[in-house]
Amino acid sequence: MDTLEAIMTRRSVREYTNDPVSEEDLQDLLKAGMQAPSAKNEQPWHFIVIDDSEILHAIPEFHPYSQMLLRAPLAITVCSDRKLEAKRASWLQDCSAATENILLAAHAKGLGAVWLGIFPDSERVLGMQELLKLLKDIRPVSLVAIGHPASQPTPVNRFKEERIHRNRW
Ligand SMILES: Cc1cc2nc3c(=O)[nH]c(=O)nc-3n(C[C@H](O)[C@H](O)[C@H](O)COP(=O)(O)O)c2cc1C
């Protein structure tokens, strides 16, 4: 699958088979995340791999839109480390770019994934900080649920001509 095809056909996948995600696939997803662009190339991220079902199953207790974690074999939490961040707060964009890279890599490899928002919802941020025992400088930004797709949502075309402006509004 080439890059444009991956971008155009990716959808959120929330139903997974019982098959585990291989260590090789996981490494590829983590490499894709770390390959993202970041302001001043600071790469302020850390990635927490969660494959312990007890931890995965605890997340829906404080995150209302994360029920798929009851069936997902794996999730990756993308966090920012305050110690690695510049004064110009670009950490949110940086970690979001890493999150999207993971989604696209998962799709390109035939896996299914969905982005779960954590930051800036304070209940979710606190829930993740406590559950994953994060150090005080670590901010959880997003969580990506990953597995082998049990069903594949149909690609959709979201192109809107009227949202394009040329040279001025
Ligand atoms: C910042 C962000 C937060 C999201 N949070 C959730 C979430 O908490 N739960 C969920 O099921 N999907 C979540 N999504 C996925 C969106 O619902 C999904 O991307 C959107 O509906 C478009 O559908 P698609 O990904 O299939 O193209 C989130 C996506 C983004 C970018």
Ligand as a Chemical Component Dictionary entry (heavy atoms), coordinates in Angstrom:
data_LIG
# 
_chem_comp.id                   LIG 
_chem_comp.type                 NON-POLYMER 
_chem_comp.pdbx_formal_charge   0 
_chem_comp.three_letter_code    LIG 
# 
loop_
_chem_comp_atom.comp_id 
_chem_comp_atom.atom_id 
_chem_comp_atom.alt_atom_id 
_chem_comp_atom.type_symbol 
_chem_comp_atom.charge 
_chem_comp_atom.model_Cartn_x 
_chem_comp_atom.model_Cartn_y 
_chem_comp_atom.model_Cartn_z 
_chem_comp_atom.pdbx_ordinal 
LIG C1  C1  C 0 -8.210  14.037 18.852 1  
LIG C2  C2  C 0 -9.064  12.817 18.559 2  
LIG C3  C3  C 0 -9.736  12.208 19.593 3  
LIG C4  C4  C 0 -10.516 11.075 19.360 4  
LIG N1  N1  N 0 -11.099 10.430 20.415 5  
LIG C5  C5  C 0 -11.813 9.312  20.198 6  
LIG C6  C6  C 0 -12.334 8.577  21.308 7  
LIG O1  O1  O 0 -12.158 8.953  22.456 8  
LIG N2  N2  N 0 -13.033 7.445  21.046 9  
LIG C7  C7  C 0 -13.239 6.987  19.771 10 
LIG O2  O2  O 0 -13.874 5.936  19.606 11 
LIG N3  N3  N 0 -12.747 7.660  18.689 12 
LIG C8  C8  C 0 -12.033 8.792  18.883 13 
LIG N4  N4  N 0 -11.474 9.459  17.817 14 
LIG C9  C9  C 0 -11.675 8.949  16.445 15 
LIG C10 C10 C 0 -12.693 9.797  15.671 16 
LIG O3  O3  O 0 -13.988 9.568  16.176 17 
LIG C11 C11 C 0 -12.600 9.435  14.173 18 
LIG O4  O4  O 0 -11.289 9.658  13.714 19 
LIG C12 C12 C 0 -13.572 10.259 13.343 20 
LIG O5  O5  O 0 -14.910 9.936  13.669 21 
LIG C13 C13 C 0 -13.368 10.048 11.848 22 
LIG O6  O6  O 0 -13.534 8.677  11.519 23 
LIG P1  P1  P 0 -12.375 7.794  10.858 24 
LIG O7  O7  O 0 -11.179 7.800  11.803 25 
LIG O8  O8  O 0 -12.974 6.419  10.688 26 
LIG O9  O9  O 0 -11.991 8.397  9.547  27 
LIG C14 C14 C 0 -10.682 10.582 18.038 28 
LIG C15 C15 C 0 -9.998  11.218 16.987 29 
LIG C16 C16 C 0 -9.194  12.307 17.246 30 
LIG C17 C17 C 0 -8.418  12.950 16.115 31 
# 
loop_
_chem_comp_bond.comp_id 
_chem_comp_bond.atom_id_1 
_chem_comp_bond.atom_id_2 
_chem_comp_bond.value_order 
_chem_comp_bond.pdbx_ordinal 
LIG C1  C2  SING 1  
LIG C2  C3  SING 2  
LIG C2  C16 DOUB 3  
LIG C3  C4  DOUB 4  
LIG C4  N1  SING 5  
LIG C4  C14 SING 6  
LIG N1  C5  DOUB 7  
LIG C5  C6  SING 8  
LIG C5  C8  SING 9  
LIG C6  O1  DOUB 10 
LIG C6  N2  SING 11 
LIG N2  C7  SING 12 
LIG C7  O2  DOUB 13 
LIG C7  N3  SING 14 
LIG N3  C8  DOUB 15 
LIG C8  N4  SING 16 
LIG N4  C9  SING 17 
LIG N4  C14 SING 18 
LIG C9  C10 SING 19 
LIG C10 O3  SING 20 
LIG C10 C11 SING 21 
LIG C11 O4  SING 22 
LIG C11 C12 SING 23 
LIG C12 O5  SING 24 
LIG C12 C13 SING 25 
LIG C13 O6  SING 26 
LIG O6  P1  SING 27 
LIG P1  O7  DOUB 28 
LIG P1  O8  SING 29 
LIG P1  O9  SING 30 
LIG C14 C15 DOUB 31 
LIG C15 C16 SING 32 
LIG C16 C17 SING 33 
# 
